[in-house]
Amino acid sequence: KEHGSSSLINCLPQRAHVAMADAVYVTATFKVTPGKEADFIEAGKVVCEATRKEEGCIYYDLVQDQEDGSCFQMVEKWTSAAALDAHGKSDHVGAFGKACTEGGMWVGGPVIQRLTQRA
């Protein structure tokens, strides 16, 4: 796919670039059940709003593939692995996962990658 093939959903204004040796980037890829995209987006808005208030969250955005509308990603940046770990244990992340599973919104759950900036 070409660079830039995703569109931002419910995005906050772009924050200043934060370069930190300990920063952690994350992509969480979701394949959403056809017909459940609107439900997934609504659940995503709730988890994004709560997550953006967390200590250590630099950005947390839900994006949708422009060519395959059933493919989504959470694109994240955290100040540290500890902040990301705390996020993973938060009530709103648990509620999001439960809503997606019980609502039949995703196929197989998320594929999560932790990334480190190199340049």
C-alpha positions, 0 to 999 in steps of 0.5 A: 500500500502507498504511504498515507493510505489511512484516514484519521478518525476523531483526531486531536490536533497534531501534538508537537514532536516528542523525541525521547529515548524511552518513547514507545510507539504502538500499532494495534491492527484490527480486522473488523467484522463487515457491517460492524464498522460504525459500532467499532468506531463508536467504541474506538471514540470512547477508548481514545477519549479516555486514553488521551487523558492518561499519564504518558500518552503522547498520542492515541488515534484510531485510523481506518484504511482507505481501501479496506474499510474493515481494517483499522489501526490504533496508532500510539506514542507513549513516553515510556514502556511503563506508561504503555503497560499501565494503559494496557491494564486500564478499565477503559481498555478492558471495556473496549476489548469486552465490547468488541468481543461480545459485540462480534466487532472484530475478527480474531482480535488485535495484532499489536506491535511495539516499536522503537524510533530509530531515526 
